[in-house]
């Protein structure tokens, strides 16, 4: 079998321009920041998930108010099922997650247990929505620690043509077919998103532990004469047993929105997506899929993405970024 590290080093990559720092908060804006970490010991061992987030209103005079906040901790057993749930503030209804499989059916389970949070897409709902994908991303980190590991052939066939990066014949699948070795991507070092100039720029994500992956989001919403402006930033990163934190996936979405009338949902008037860091050269082609949001309302995005954002014109991680915009209506209400 081909040496995996040598194979990965020989392959072309996607964009590698990770973002440093965070834009200043605008007076009269609202910002949502979230983070979710998953740490591991080894295959078949329990995994620990820790997530936190906050909605922060910055008034026109520069003062701030916390509109919503939440924190969640999950212990996931070696079979991939939830063993323990802790939330802050406490929410006993979520005890029903115990026994749920984190990769399949998890989001539907959450929606059934806390439908009020699901409908208004609270901070808590966003944190729990990220659980299935962070579980998948963390597997990349763990497999990097096992040079002997290789993707099972049946799994590779199931994922073929799943998204732009998994397109049949593209860099990743082509290398696997050619060598029999699955190339696990390694990203560029992760610049710090906190420059120290604004202590309120982000919520407190907690100390980063080694052997973990982290997903962070930042959504800024503010009014302009033409309507609303939205910017959503997204990063997945990995921190191994040694070495620097590296960026796996990183996007920014910029959009213009037309506010809904009488409390209705905002509508997308323009959309632009920037791919800062992605593993393979085919991945950025998926950014064009975001144009399908034009003319749609934020309340439609979740069903639209789930139903039609499939195949090699899309990216699983970009899809999650787009789906997160359904929280805009709640944030816009704070600007009224």
N, C-alpha and C positions, 0 to 999 in steps of 0.2 A: 504494500500500500504506500502511496506517495506520502512524503512528509507534509503534514498539514500546514505548518508554519511557512515552509518554503513555497508551497502552492499558493497560499494567500498572498504572500509577498510578491509573487510573480503576476498576479492578476490586476487588471485595471480596476479603479475604484470609482465610486460616485463622488459628489462634491465633498470637500473637506475644508469648510470655512466656518468652524464653530463660532458661535456668538459669545462675546465677552460683555459683561455688564448688563444693566437693565435700564430702559428709558425712564426718565423722570415722570412721576405722576403729574397729570394735568389738573389744575383747579377745576372743579365741577365735573369730576370723572368718578367712575367706580372701577375697582380692580379686583378680580378674583385670582388668587394664586393657590395652587394645590401641589402636593407632592405625595408620592407613594414609593416606598422602598420594599424590596423583598430580599431577604438574606437567607443563605443556605449553609448547611454543613457538608452534605454530599447527597448523591442519588439515594432515593428511598428514605431519607431522613426528613423530619419535620422542617417546614420553612416558616419564617416569621415575616409577616407583612405589617408595615406601619405606615399610616397615611394621615395627612393633616391638610387643612385648607382654611381659607378665610376670604370673605368679601369685605372690601374696605372702601368706604365712600370718602373722597377728598372734596370737601366743600370749596366753594369759590374763594373763601378767605384763607384756605390752606389748612383748616382744622380737619380732623378725621373722625370717622365713626365706624366701628365694626358692625356690619349688617348681619353677618352670618359666619359661623365658624364651626368646625367639627374636627374630631380626630377618631381614628379607628385603628385597632390592632387585631390581627387575625393570626391564629396558629393553624397552619395547614399540615395535616399529617402526611405520612409518606405515600399515601395513595392519592393525594391531591384533593382531599376533602377537608372542610373546615372543622377543626376540633374545638377551638375557643374563639369567642368574639368579645371584644371590649370596645365601648364607644364613649366618647366625651362630647356632648352630654350623654348620660346613660339613655339607652333606648331598648328596653327589654324585648320589644317585638323582634329585634334582630337576633335574638337567641335562636330563632327559627332557621338561621343560616347554618347552624351546627349540623354536619352531615352533608351539606351541599357540596357538589363538585365545583371547583373554582373555574374550570375551563369550559364547562358545558352546562348551560341552563342557569348559571349563576345570576345573570342580570334579570332574568324572568323571575327568579326566586326573590330577589331584592324588591322588584316592582310589586310583587304580591304582598310582601311583608310591610313595606312602607310606601304605599301608593301616593300619599300626600307629598313625600319628598321626591318621588319619581316624577310626578306631574309638574311640580314647580322647579325641578332640576336644582335642588339645593346643593350646597357644598358637600353634604354627606352623600347625596346621590352621585355626584361626580366622582368622589373618592371610591365608592363601591363599584362604579361603572368601569374604573380602571383596573380592577382586580384580575379579570380574565387575561387581558393582554400583558400585564406585568408578569403574570405567571409564565407566559410563553417567552417573553423577552429574557426572563431570568434563566431559562434553560440554556440560552446561548452562553451566558456567563459561566454556568456550571460545566457545560461541555468543553469550554476552553481549558478547564483544569484537567481534562482527561484526554490525553493525546490518542489513546486507544479507541475512543468513542467514534462511532460513525452512524449516520442516519440510517435507520432500517429502510430497505428498498421499498416496502409498501407505503411507508410514510412519505418518501420522496415522490412516489407516483401520485399519491393523494394530494400533495401540495403543488404539483407541477401546474403551471399556468394560474396559480392562485392570485398572483399580483404581478406588477411590473418586474420586480426583482426575481421572481420565481418563474419567469417566462421560459418556456421550452426553448432550448438552444441559446439562451442568454448566458451571461458570464458565469453565474453561480451554478445553474443546472448543467451548462456545457462542461464546466470543470468537473463536476461530479460524474457525468456520463463518460468523460474522457479518462479520468484517473481512478474512479471508484472511491474517491475521498471527498467528503463534504467540506467545502471551504467555509469555516466559521469566521465572519468578518471581525476585524479589529479596527476601531475608529481612531481619530486623532485625539490628543490630550484635550481634556475639557477645561476651557477657561472658566474662571469664577464669574458667576452671575451677580454677585454682590460686590460692589466697589466701596462700600462703607459710607457713601455720601448720603444715603437715605435709609435710616433704620426701619422705616415702614414699607420699604420696597416689596418685601416678601413676608409671608408668615414665617414662623420658626419651623423649619423642616426637621429639626433634630440632628444629632450627630450622625455622620455617615459611617457605617461600619463596612469593613472590608468583606469581600465575598458577597456582594450585593449588586442589584441594579436599582436605579432610581428613575422615575418618570416625573417631570415637573411641567406645570402649565402656568401660563400667565395670560389673563384676558383683560384688556383695557377697553372700556366703553366710554365715549364722551360725545356730547352734542356739538354739531356744527350747523351753520345756516341751512345747509342742504339736507340735513337729517342727522343721522348718527354715524359715527365712525367706530369701527371695531378692529382691534389687533389682538390676535391670539398667537402666543409663542409656545412651543412644545419641544421638549428634549428627553430622550432616553439615554442614560449613560450607565457604564459598568465600572465597578471598582473591584479589582481582583484581589487575590491573596497578597500580591505585591505589585509594584509599578503604579503609574498614574491612573487616575480616572479617565476613561475614554468615552467619546460620544458615539452612539450607535445610530440614532435617528434625530433629526432636528429640522423643524419647519417654523415659518412664520406666515400667518394668514393676515392680510389687510383687506378690509371690506367696508363699503359704504352701504348703509341701510336706510330704508324709508320707514319711519315709525308707523306702526299700525294705528288705525283710528279707533277711538272708544275702547282702548285696552286690547286691541287686536295685536297679532304678532307682527314684528318688523319683517320687512321684505328686502332681499338682497338686490342692490342696484349695481354693485361692482364687486369683483372678487379677484384677488391676486395672491398667489402662494409662492413663497421663496423657499427653496430647498437648500439649507445651509450644509447639512451633513447627512449623507446616506451611504449605505455600504457599496452599492454596485452602480455602474454607469447607466444601466437601464432604469433605475429607480426614479430619477427626476421626471421622466415622461409622465408619471402619474399626476403631476401637479395640474395638468390640463383638465383633469376630471373635476376639479373644483368649480369650473365654469358652469357645470350643470346646476349649481345653486342659483344662478341668476334668475330673478323673477319669483323665486320660491320664498316662502316665509320660514322663519326660524323654527316654528312649530312643525313644519313639514320635513325638516332635515333628517331627523332620526329615521323615520320610515323610508325616506328617499334613499339614504345611504344603505340601510340594511337591505332594501329590496333590489337596488339596481347598481350599486357601486361594487361590482364584482369583476374578476378577471384581470387581464394584463394591462388594462388602461388605468388601474387603480393601485393604491397602496394601503395595506391594512392599517398602518399607523396614521397616515393622512386621513383615512376614513374616521378614525377615532377623534382626530382634531376637529374635523368638520362636524361630527355629531355633538361635540361639546358646545357648539354654538347655540344649541337649543336652550341654554341657560340665559341667553341674552335678554329675553322678555322680563325675567325677574330682575336682572341688573338694571334694565332701562327704567323700571318702575321706581328705582331709588333716585333717578335723575329728575323725576317730575317735580 
